[in-house]
Amino acid sequence: MNTKERIDRLVGDHAAKLSERLMAHRAQLFPPDARKELRRFSSGEVAALLGVKDAYLRKLSLEGRGPQPETGPGGRRLYTSDDIRALRQMLELGAKSPGTYVPGRREGDPLQVITVINFKGGSGKTTTAAHLAQKLALDGYRVLAIDLDPQASLSALHGFQPEFDLLDGGTLYDAIRYDDPVPLSHVIQKTYFTGLDIIPGNLELMEFEHDTPRALAARGGNLFFTRIADALSEVEADYDVVVIDCPPQLGFLTMSALSAATAVLVTVHPQMLDVMSMCQFLLMTSNLLGVVADAGGDMSYDWLRYVVTRYEPGDGPQNQMVSFMRSLFGDHVLNHTVLKSTAISDAGLTKQTLYEVEKGDFTRATYERAMESLNAVNGEIAALIQQAWGR
C-alpha cells in the first residue's frame, strides 16, 4: 500500500485546519468585527508615566482640570490612554522646560526610524518591537509601527489576523511596490493605543522579494533600497518615531528598511548557538550593506545597539555569554536586559503585551520584575532617541 502523500496537499490541509482554529480562537477572545480595546490605567501607573505624584493627579481631578478619570471599585481612579495623552499636553503648557511631558520632535528634529532585526527566530524580536512601540506611545511620542515580517506576529499582537483582515492588501508592500504604489497613508491603521499607528503585514510582503530582481533586471540601477525611505517621507511630519519589525532574513525588505533607518536594534538571546548565528548575520549584513552603500544608499546611523533578550540571571552560561558580548562590543550592548518572564509569555497567549494585561493576572513579584526590565530597556532606548535630537 502506497502511504506517500503529496506535500502541497498535506501542507495546505494543515494550513486550512490551523487557520480555522486560529479564527475560532480569535472569535472567542474578540467577537466578530470587534477591535481590541486597551485597559484603563490606575492613577499610580499614570503618575509614574508622567513623572508626577499621585496626589497631584488627585488634586487636578478635584479641581476639574484635565480629563476626569473613571471611578472603579474601591474609589480607584482609572484613566484611558486618551486621558494620559491629554494630561501630557495640559502639563506641557505649564512646564518650565519644553519636552518635559511631550518629549517628541521639535522644529528641525529628524524622524527617528528604528529597525529591530535578527537573523534567528526566537530572539524576542517582535516582542521587543511591540513593547518598545507601545511604551514610546504611552510616554507621549507619536509612533508608527511597521510589521515587515510576512509572519505578521506584530500585527497579531495588535488585533489583526492577516488571512482574514487583509484580504485586499493593506501592507507596506502596497506602498513600495514598483507598479502603481499607493500613498503610505492608505495602509496606516489606528491602534487602541493613543499615539500608536500600525502598518500590518502578511505574506504579500514576500512579493517585494520576488519583484525586486525583475525590476533590477528590467530597469537597471539600485531601486529597491530607497523604497521604504521614500514612502516614509510622505508621512514624516505625522510621527516622531517609526519602529520597524524586520523579517528574520536579510532580503530586499530588510536591506531597504536598514537603508531607511536612523538606528538599529539587534535582539540577542544569550546562548552560544544564537550568538554564532548572529555572527553569520553580522558578516552577511556588513557585506551586503557595503554594496548598498557603494551604490549610494545611506548606511549611517545615530546608534546601533544589541539588546539581550529572554535573559535568565541565574543561568551561568547565559551570564558568561553576556559578559563575552560586553567585552567585545562595549557600550554597543544596552546596559539593561529583557528578562525571560512567564508574565510576558503568558500575556502573549492572549495576543497581548505586558503593557496591556491587568497587573492582577499575575503574582505581584513576577509582574513587577518583568515590567521593571521592559521599562529599563525602553527607557534606555528613549534616551538614545533624545540624544539623537541633541538633547
C-alpha positions in Angstrom: 0.0 0.0 0.0 1.4 3.4 -1.0 1.2 5.7 2.0 3.0 8.6 0.3 1.2 12.0 0.5 1.7 15.0 -1.8 3.4 17.6 0.3 1.4 20.5 -1.2 -1.9 19.0 -0.3 -0.8 17.9 3.1 0.6 21.4 4.0 -2.5 23.0 2.5 -4.7 20.8 4.6 -2.7 21.6 7.8 -2.8 25.4 7.0 -6.6 25.3 6.5 -7.1 23.5 9.8 -4.8 25.8 11.7 -6.3 28.9 10.2 -9.8 27.7 11.1 -8.7 27.0 14.6 -7.0 30.4 15.0 -10.1 32.2 13.7 -12.2 30.4 16.3 -9.7 31.3 18.9 -9.9 35.0 17.9 -13.7 34.9 17.8 -13.6 33.6 21.4 -11.2 36.3 22.6 -12.7 39.1 20.5 -16.2 38.9 18.9 -16.5 39.3 15.1 -16.0 42.8 13.8 -14.8 43.9 17.3 -11.5 45.7 17.8 -9.2 45.3 20.7 -9.5 47.9 23.5 -6.8 49.0 25.9 -7.4 48.6 29.6 -7.7 51.6 31.9 -4.6 52.6 33.8 -4.6 53.2 37.6 -3.7 56.7 38.9 -0.4 55.2 40.3 0.5 53.9 36.8 -0.3 57.3 35.2 1.6 59.2 37.8 4.7 57.0 37.1 4.3 57.5 33.4 4.0 61.3 33.8 6.7 61.7 36.5 4.3 63.3 39.0 2.9 62.4 42.3 -0.4 60.5 42.6 -1.6 63.2 45.0 -1.1 65.8 42.2 -3.3 63.8 39.9 -6.0 63.7 42.6 -5.7 67.4 43.0 -6.1 68.0 39.3 -9.2 65.8 39.3 -10.8 67.5 42.3 -10.2 70.9 40.7 -11.8 69.8 37.5 -8.6 70.3 35.5 -7.8 67.9 32.7 -9.6 64.8 31.8 -11.8 63.3 34.5 -10.9 59.7 35.3 -13.4 56.9 35.7 -14.0 55.7 39.3 -13.5 51.9 39.7 -14.1 49.6 42.6 -13.0 51.0 45.9 -12.8 54.5 44.5 -9.8 53.7 42.3 -9.3 56.4 39.6 -8.8 54.9 36.2 -7.5 56.7 33.1 -7.6 55.8 29.3 -4.7 56.2 27.0 -6.5 59.3 25.6 -6.6 60.7 29.1 -2.9 60.2 29.6 -2.1 62.0 26.3 -4.5 64.9 27.3 -2.8 65.2 30.7 0.6 65.3 29.0 -0.5 68.1 26.7 -2.0 70.1 29.6 1.0 69.7 31.8 3.4 70.6 29.0 1.7 74.0 28.7 2.9 74.9 32.2 6.3 73.1 32.1 9.4 75.1 32.8 11.4 73.2 30.1 10.0 72.1 26.7 9.6 68.4 26.2 9.1 67.7 29.9 5.8 65.9 29.3 5.6 65.7 25.5 9.1 64.5 24.5 8.7 64.2 20.8 10.2 66.1 17.9 10.8 69.9 17.8 11.5 72.0 14.8 14.5 70.7 12.9 14.5 67.3 14.6 14.6 64.4 12.1 12.2 61.5 12.2 13.7 58.6 14.1 13.4 55.2 12.3 14.4 52.2 14.4 14.8 48.8 12.8 14.6 45.8 15.1 16.5 42.9 13.5 17.8 39.4 14.0 18.5 36.6 11.6 17.4 33.9 14.0 13.9 33.2 15.2 13.1 33.1 18.9 15.3 36.0 19.8 12.3 38.1 21.1 12.5 40.5 18.1 8.7 41.0 17.7 8.1 41.1 21.5 10.9 43.8 21.8 9.5 45.8 18.9 5.9 45.7 20.2 6.8 46.7 23.8 9.1 49.5 22.5 6.4 51.0 20.2 3.7 50.8 22.9 5.9 52.3 25.7 7.0 55.2 23.4 3.3 55.9 22.7 2.5 55.8 26.4 5.4 58.2 27.0 3.9 60.8 24.6 5.7 60.1 21.4 3.8 59.8 18.1 4.7 56.3 16.9 4.3 54.3 13.7 4.9 50.6 13.9 5.6 48.7 10.7 5.2 44.9 10.5 7.7 44.0 7.8 7.7 40.3 8.7 5.4 38.2 6.5 4.7 36.0 9.5 2.9 39.1 10.9 3.2 38.4 14.6 3.4 42.2 15.4 0.1 42.6 13.6 -1.5 39.7 15.5 -0.4 41.3 18.8 -2.4 44.4 17.8 -5.6 42.6 16.8 -5.0 41.9 13.1 -5.3 38.4 11.7 -3.8 38.8 8.2 -5.6 36.0 6.4 -8.9 37.5 7.5 -8.3 41.2 7.9 -6.0 41.9 5.0 -7.7 40.1 2.1 -7.3 43.1 -0.3 -3.8 44.1 0.6 -3.1 46.8 3.2 0.6 46.1 4.0 3.7 48.1 3.3 4.0 46.2 0.0 1.2 48.3 -1.4 3.2 51.5 -0.9 6.6 50.2 -2.0 5.6 48.1 -5.0 7.2 49.0 -8.3 3.9 49.2 -10.2 1.1 51.6 -9.1 2.1 52.0 -5.4 -0.5 53.6 -3.2 0.2 56.5 -0.8 1.6 55.3 2.5 -1.3 56.9 4.4 -3.7 54.4 2.7 -2.2 51.4 4.6 -1.8 53.0 8.0 -4.2 51.8 10.7 -5.1 53.3 14.1 -4.5 51.1 17.1 -6.1 51.1 20.5 -3.0 52.8 21.9 -3.4 56.6 21.7 -0.4 57.9 19.6 0.4 54.5 18.1 -0.5 53.6 14.5 0.5 50.5 12.6 1.0 49.2 9.1 0.2 45.5 9.4 1.9 42.7 7.5 1.1 39.4 5.8 2.5 37.0 3.2 2.0 39.6 0.5 5.2 41.2 1.7 7.2 38.4 0.0 6.1 39.8 -3.3 8.7 42.5 -2.9 11.4 39.9 -2.7 10.2 38.4 -5.9 9.6 41.7 -7.7 12.9 43.4 -6.9 15.2 41.1 -9.0 12.8 41.6 -12.0 12.8 45.4 -11.5 16.6 45.5 -11.3 17.0 43.4 -14.4 14.4 45.4 -16.4 15.4 48.9 -15.4 19.0 48.7 -14.1 20.1 50.7 -11.1 19.6 50.0 -7.5 15.9 50.9 -7.0 15.0 48.8 -4.0 16.9 50.3 -1.1 15.2 53.7 -1.3 11.6 52.3 -1.4 10.8 52.4 2.3 12.6 55.7 2.9 10.7 57.3 0.1 7.4 56.0 1.4 8.1 57.2 4.9 8.8 60.7 3.6 5.1 61.1 2.8 4.1 60.9 6.4 7.3 62.1 8.1 5.6 65.1 9.7 3.0 63.0 11.4 5.3 60.9 13.6 8.3 61.2 16.0 9.4 57.6 15.8 9.0 54.7 13.5 9.6 51.2 14.8 10.1 48.5 12.1 9.9 44.8 12.9 12.0 43.3 10.2 11.7 39.7 8.9 14.3 37.1 10.2 16.2 37.2 6.9 18.5 39.5 5.1 16.5 40.1 1.9 15.5 43.2 0.0 12.9 44.2 2.5 15.4 44.2 5.4 18.0 46.0 3.3 15.5 48.6 2.3 14.5 49.0 6.0 18.1 49.4 7.1 18.7 52.0 4.4 15.7 54.0 5.7 16.8 53.6 9.3 18.4 56.1 11.6 19.1 53.5 14.3 19.4 49.7 14.5 18.4 47.5 17.4 19.7 43.9 17.3 18.0 41.4 19.6 20.2 38.6 21.0 19.3 35.6 23.1 22.5 34.9 25.1 23.2 31.3 24.2 26.1 30.0 22.1 24.1 28.8 19.1 22.2 32.2 18.9 25.4 34.2 19.2 27.0 32.0 16.5 24.0 32.6 14.2 24.3 36.4 15.0 27.9 36.3 13.9 26.9 34.9 10.5 24.1 37.5 10.3 26.6 40.4 11.0 29.0 39.1 8.4 26.3 39.0 5.7 24.9 42.3 6.8 28.2 44.0 6.5 28.9 42.6 3.1 25.5 43.3 1.6 25.1 46.8 3.1 28.6 47.7 2.0 27.4 47.0 -1.6 24.3 49.2 -0.9 26.4 52.0 0.5 28.7 51.9 -2.6 25.6 52.2 -4.7 24.6 55.4 -2.9 22.5 54.0 0.0 22.6 55.8 3.3 24.2 53.4 5.8 25.0 55.9 8.6 23.1 55.5 11.9 22.7 57.6 15.0 23.2 54.4 17.0 23.4 50.6 16.9 22.7 48.6 20.0 22.4 45.0 21.0 19.7 44.2 23.5 19.9 40.9 25.4 16.5 39.2 25.5 14.9 36.3 27.3 17.7 36.6 29.9 17.8 34.4 33.0 20.2 36.0 35.6 20.6 32.7 37.4 21.8 30.9 34.3 25.6 30.6 34.5 26.3 30.1 30.8 24.0 33.0 29.9 25.9 35.2 32.2 29.2 34.2 30.6 27.7 34.9 27.2 26.5 38.4 28.2 30.0 39.1 29.7 31.6 37.9 26.5 29.4 40.2 24.4 30.1 43.2 26.6 33.8 42.6 26.4 33.6 42.5 22.6 31.0 45.3 21.9 31.3 47.5 24.9 28.8 50.3 25.0 27.0 48.9 22.0 25.3 46.4 24.3 22.4 48.0 26.2 23.0 48.2 30.0 19.6 46.7 30.7 18.3 43.3 29.6 14.8 41.9 28.8 14.3 39.2 31.4 12.7 35.9 30.5 9.3 36.0 32.3 6.2 34.0 32.4 4.3 37.3 32.6 5.5 38.2 29.1 4.9 34.8 27.6 1.5 34.3 29.3 0.4 37.7 28.0 1.3 36.6 24.5 -1.0 33.6 24.7 -3.9 36.1 24.6 -2.2 38.3 22.0 -1.3 41.0 24.5 1.8 42.7 25.7 2.7 43.3 29.3 1.5 46.9 28.9 -2.0 45.6 28.1 -2.6 42.9 30.7 -4.0 43.6 34.1 -1.5 43.5 36.9 -3.8 41.3 39.0 -3.5 38.5 36.4 0.0 37.6 37.8 1.8 37.4 41.1 2.9 40.9 42.1 6.6 40.0 42.1 6.5 38.3 38.7 4.7 41.2 37.1 6.8 44.0 38.6 10.1 42.2 37.8 9.2 41.8 34.1 7.8 45.4 33.9 10.9 46.9 35.5 13.0 45.0 33.0 11.0 46.3 30.0 10.8 49.8 31.2 14.5 50.0 31.8 15.3 48.8 28.3 12.8 51.1 26.7 13.9 54.0 28.8 17.5 53.4 27.6 16.3 53.5 24.0 14.2 56.6 24.6 17.4 58.3 26.0 19.2 57.4 22.7 16.4 58.9 20.7 16.6 62.1 22.7 20.4 62.1 22.3 20.0 61.8 18.5 18.0 65.0 18.7 20.8 66.7 20.6 19.1 66.6 24.0 
